[in-house]
Amino acid sequence: MIVGFTGTRHGTALAQHQALVEQLWLLNMTKSADVWFHHGDCIGADAEAHAVALDLGYSVCGHPPLGGHGLRAYSKGFRVLCKHAPPLERNHDIVNACDVLLAAPRRFKEELRSGTWATIRYARKLGKPVTIIFPDGSITKERQPQ
């Protein structure tokens, strides 16, 4: 299984972080083989989720931003580090690679000028399962396999 992740550069709220840990744990428990975690290696939620995924035994693949303008986290412990790509392209790479997308947006409502929400919209367009973890820890699951 390949889990993709997108999240706010402002970092997760406490309840959001706790729900993220739980979702990553649940996805890891259902594995039949190596479980991968793909993210964009940015500060905030990406870096937080990276640490949790490593602690849970995921193999982690990074998709660093090209010209990150100080937003790159430079996380350690990647099993694979992909080529740098512009933010929109690398977000598409994450979604294209994943079986399910976990998202931790900053706000409850969809925003047009948000990389996290743009990634969610792209995953929806491709029909990928999406789990959105909101700041209060509530979760919305879309297109989940039965």
DARAWO-V113817 format. One record per helix or strand of 2 or more residues. SS is the DSSP state (H for helix, E for strand). FROM is the first residue (numbers start at 0). TO is the last residue. If there is no record, write none. Layout:
ss:from:to
SS:FROM:TO
SS:FROM:TO
This chain:
ss:from:to
E:1:6
H:13:28
E:35:38
H:44:54
E:58:61
E:79:80
H:86:96
E:99:103
H:114:125
E:128:132
E:138:141
